[in-house]
Amino acid sequence: MRKNRFKFCFDLSMAITFILIFAPAVTSVAFHEIASIFLGVAFIVHLVLNKDWIIGMSKKIFSKSIKGKSLLSYLLNMTLLVDMLIIMVSGLLVSEVVLPNFRYFTDINWLALHIISSVLGLLIVGIHLGLHWNWIKQIGSQFSKLKKIVSFRKPYRKVLLRILLIIGTVFLFAQVFKLTSSTIDFFSGPSLEESGGAEGDKNLFSVNLIGILPIFAIYACLLGSVAFYTHLLEKRAMNKNHKRTS
């Protein structure tokens, strides 16, 4: 029980950090880069905490007994691992604070690749949350203070959740558009040197405290909407399987 609570708090802190690093213009480029490194370390810790499940699944991955949600979760985690590595490498290659002179393979548009992998990571994390919806709900309900924060009278709760879902869905489409345009930029060739990057930006360490809350709310809604749609699709798939077997 304590281990599950620790994992919940640890994963929640990772999710909060993950959201905040998506707005370097608000939280500062310095925070974006340094927090990303800590997040990379935290992701490794997350894998270690779930090593038993990962090792067990890896041993049985080619077994016919592994299918459905378990197989999807495993493949999703492996995809996220690869994506995180791409995010870290491409991030270091366009770094402006941690490693500003770390420039290799300049014929590749690392900035566009960094954006592509980051958006894909955002979507994968949302799906990951959706697949663990019931676990999150179960463990989260054990925290009385957290339960009080998210508890509203039923009519107001439904209205609020629908509004948040709409906001998340709108910005989900915005991220898909961003993913598409960045993919086009990636295949167009390098652009960091042409645009001068952000090396001339004097606000690498400036934080916009006013803008943090709305940005955090927007990306939290986006993650929540992806998780909700994933959970909804899972429920429908389970109902169909139940009807077939009954």
C-alpha positions as CSV (number, residue, x, y, z in Angstrom):
1,M,0.0,0.0,0.0
2,R,2.8,2.4,0.9
3,K,4.6,1.6,-2.2
4,N,1.6,2.4,-4.3
5,R,1.1,5.7,-2.6
6,F,4.7,6.6,-3.1
7,K,4.5,5.6,-6.8
8,F,1.3,7.8,-7.1
9,C,3.0,10.8,-5.5
10,F,6.2,10.3,-7.5
11,D,4.3,9.9,-10.8
12,L,2.1,13.0,-10.0
13,S,5.3,15.1,-9.5
14,M,6.6,13.8,-12.8
15,A,3.4,14.7,-14.5
16,I,3.4,18.2,-13.1
17,T,7.1,18.7,-14.1
18,F,6.3,17.3,-17.6
19,I,3.5,19.8,-18.0
20,L,5.6,22.8,-16.9
21,I,8.5,22.1,-19.3
22,F,6.2,22.4,-22.2
23,A,6.1,26.2,-21.8
24,P,9.8,27.5,-21.8
25,A,8.6,30.9,-22.8
26,V,6.7,31.1,-19.5
27,T,8.8,29.0,-17.1
28,S,12.1,30.1,-18.7
29,V,14.5,28.2,-21.0
30,A,16.8,27.5,-18.0
31,F,14.0,25.8,-16.1
32,H,13.0,23.9,-19.3
33,E,16.4,22.4,-19.7
34,I,17.3,21.7,-16.1
35,A,13.9,20.3,-15.2
36,S,14.0,18.1,-18.3
37,I,17.3,16.5,-17.1
38,F,15.7,15.8,-13.7
39,L,12.6,14.4,-15.4
40,G,14.9,12.1,-17.4
41,V,16.4,10.8,-14.2
42,A,12.9,10.5,-12.6
43,F,11.8,8.5,-15.7
44,I,14.6,6.0,-15.0
45,V,13.5,5.8,-11.4
46,H,9.9,5.2,-12.6
47,L,11.2,2.2,-14.7
48,V,13.1,0.8,-11.7
49,L,10.0,1.0,-9.5
50,N,8.1,-1.0,-12.1
51,K,11.1,-3.3,-13.1
52,D,9.3,-6.5,-12.0
53,W,6.4,-5.9,-14.4
54,I,8.8,-4.8,-17.2
55,I,11.1,-7.8,-16.8
56,G,8.2,-10.2,-16.5
57,M,6.6,-8.8,-19.6
58,S,9.9,-8.8,-21.6
59,K,10.3,-12.5,-20.9
60,K,6.8,-13.4,-22.1
61,I,6.5,-10.8,-24.9
62,F,6.4,-13.4,-27.6
63,S,4.0,-15.6,-25.7
64,K,0.4,-15.9,-27.1
65,S,-0.8,-15.5,-23.5
66,I,0.2,-11.8,-23.6
67,K,-2.3,-9.8,-25.5
68,G,-4.8,-6.9,-25.2
69,K,-4.1,-4.2,-22.6
70,S,-1.0,-5.8,-21.2
71,L,0.7,-6.0,-24.6
72,L,-0.4,-2.4,-25.5
73,S,0.9,-1.1,-22.2
74,Y,4.2,-2.8,-22.7
75,L,4.7,-1.6,-26.3
76,L,3.6,1.9,-25.2
77,N,6.2,2.0,-22.4
78,M,8.9,0.9,-24.8
79,T,7.9,3.5,-27.3
80,L,7.9,6.1,-24.6
81,L,11.4,5.0,-23.5
82,V,12.7,5.5,-27.1
83,D,10.8,8.8,-27.4
84,M,12.3,10.1,-24.2
85,L,15.8,9.2,-25.4
86,I,15.2,11.2,-28.6
87,I,13.8,14.1,-26.6
88,M,16.9,14.2,-24.4
89,V,19.4,13.9,-27.2
90,S,17.7,16.4,-29.5
91,G,17.2,18.7,-26.5
92,L,20.9,18.7,-25.7
93,L,21.8,19.4,-29.3
94,V,19.7,22.6,-29.3
95,S,20.5,23.5,-25.7
96,E,21.0,27.2,-24.9
97,V,21.8,27.0,-21.1
98,V,23.1,23.6,-20.1
99,L,25.3,22.8,-23.2
100,P,25.1,25.9,-25.5
101,N,28.1,24.8,-27.6
102,F,26.9,21.1,-27.9
103,R,26.3,21.2,-31.7
104,Y,26.8,18.0,-33.8
105,F,25.3,16.7,-37.0
106,T,24.1,20.2,-38.0
107,D,22.6,18.9,-41.2
108,I,19.7,17.5,-39.1
109,N,16.9,19.8,-37.9
110,W,17.2,18.9,-34.2
111,L,14.8,21.6,-33.1
112,A,12.0,20.2,-35.2
113,L,12.8,16.7,-34.1
114,H,12.8,17.8,-30.5
115,I,9.3,19.3,-31.0
116,I,8.0,16.2,-32.8
117,S,9.3,13.8,-30.1
118,S,8.0,16.1,-27.3
119,V,4.4,16.3,-28.8
120,L,4.4,12.5,-29.3
121,G,5.6,12.1,-25.7
122,L,2.8,14.2,-24.5
123,L,0.2,12.1,-26.4
124,I,1.8,8.8,-25.2
125,V,1.8,10.0,-21.6
126,G,-1.9,10.9,-22.0
127,I,-2.6,7.4,-23.3
128,H,-0.5,5.8,-20.6
129,L,-2.6,7.7,-18.0
130,G,-5.8,6.5,-19.6
131,L,-4.7,2.9,-19.5
132,H,-4.1,3.3,-15.8
133,W,-7.2,5.3,-15.1
134,N,-8.7,2.9,-12.6
135,W,-5.4,2.5,-10.7
136,I,-5.1,6.3,-10.5
137,K,-8.7,6.7,-9.3
138,Q,-8.2,3.9,-6.7
139,I,-5.0,5.2,-5.2
140,G,-6.0,8.9,-5.5
141,S,-9.2,8.2,-3.5
142,Q,-7.0,7.1,-0.5
143,F,-5.7,10.7,-0.1
144,S,-8.4,12.5,1.8
145,K,-7.1,16.0,1.1
146,L,-6.9,15.3,-2.7
147,K,-10.4,13.8,-2.6
148,K,-11.8,16.9,-1.0
149,I,-10.2,19.1,-3.7
150,V,-11.7,17.2,-6.6
151,S,-15.1,16.6,-5.0
152,F,-17.9,18.9,-6.2
153,R,-21.6,18.6,-6.1
154,K,-22.5,16.3,-9.0
155,P,-24.2,18.7,-11.4
156,Y,-21.4,21.3,-11.1
157,R,-18.8,18.5,-11.4
158,K,-20.2,17.3,-14.7
159,V,-20.4,20.8,-16.1
160,L,-16.8,21.6,-15.0
161,L,-15.5,18.3,-16.4
162,R,-17.1,18.9,-19.7
163,I,-15.6,22.4,-20.0
164,L,-12.2,21.0,-19.1
165,L,-12.6,18.2,-21.7
166,I,-13.6,20.8,-24.4
167,I,-10.5,22.9,-23.6
168,G,-8.3,19.9,-23.6
169,T,-9.7,18.7,-26.9
170,V,-9.2,22.1,-28.6
171,F,-5.6,22.2,-27.6
172,L,-5.1,18.6,-28.5
173,F,-5.9,19.5,-32.1
174,A,-3.5,22.4,-31.8
175,Q,-0.7,20.0,-30.8
176,V,-1.6,17.7,-33.7
177,F,-1.2,20.8,-36.0
178,K,2.1,21.6,-34.3
179,L,3.2,18.0,-34.8
180,T,2.3,18.2,-38.5
181,S,4.1,21.5,-39.1
182,S,7.2,20.4,-37.2
183,T,7.4,17.2,-39.3
184,I,7.3,19.3,-42.5
185,D,10.1,21.5,-41.0
186,F,12.1,18.4,-40.1
187,F,12.2,17.1,-43.6
188,S,12.8,20.7,-45.0
189,G,16.3,20.7,-43.4
190,P,18.1,22.4,-40.6
191,S,16.8,25.7,-39.4
192,L,18.4,26.4,-36.0
193,E,21.4,28.2,-37.5
194,E,19.3,30.0,-40.1
195,S,17.0,31.5,-37.5
196,G,19.9,32.1,-35.1
197,G,18.3,29.9,-32.6
198,A,17.6,31.7,-29.4
199,E,21.2,32.4,-28.5
200,G,20.6,36.1,-28.7
201,D,17.6,35.9,-26.4
202,K,18.4,37.7,-23.1
203,N,15.4,36.2,-21.3
204,L,16.7,32.7,-20.9
205,F,16.2,32.9,-17.2
206,S,13.1,35.0,-17.0
207,V,9.9,33.5,-15.5
208,N,6.4,34.7,-16.3
209,L,4.6,33.9,-13.0
210,I,1.3,35.2,-14.3
211,G,1.4,32.9,-17.3
212,I,2.3,29.7,-15.5
213,L,-1.1,28.8,-14.1
214,P,-3.1,29.1,-17.4
215,I,-0.4,27.2,-19.3
216,F,-0.4,24.5,-16.6
217,A,-4.2,24.3,-16.7
218,I,-4.2,24.0,-20.6
219,Y,-1.7,21.2,-20.7
220,A,-3.3,19.4,-17.8
221,C,-6.6,19.6,-19.6
222,L,-4.9,18.2,-22.8
223,L,-3.4,15.3,-20.9
224,G,-6.7,14.7,-19.1
225,S,-8.6,14.7,-22.4
226,V,-6.2,12.1,-24.0
227,A,-6.5,10.0,-20.9
228,F,-10.3,10.2,-20.9
229,Y,-10.6,9.3,-24.6
230,T,-8.2,6.3,-24.0
231,H,-10.2,5.2,-21.0
232,L,-13.5,5.5,-22.9
233,L,-12.1,3.5,-25.9
234,E,-10.9,0.8,-23.4
235,K,-14.3,0.6,-21.8
236,R,-16.1,0.2,-25.1
237,A,-13.6,-2.5,-26.2
238,M,-14.2,-4.4,-22.9
239,N,-18.0,-4.1,-23.3
240,K,-17.7,-5.5,-26.9
241,N,-15.6,-8.4,-25.7
242,H,-18.0,-9.1,-22.9
243,K,-21.0,-9.2,-25.3
244,R,-19.1,-11.6,-27.6
245,T,-18.3,-14.0,-24.8
246,S,-21.8,-13.8,-23.2
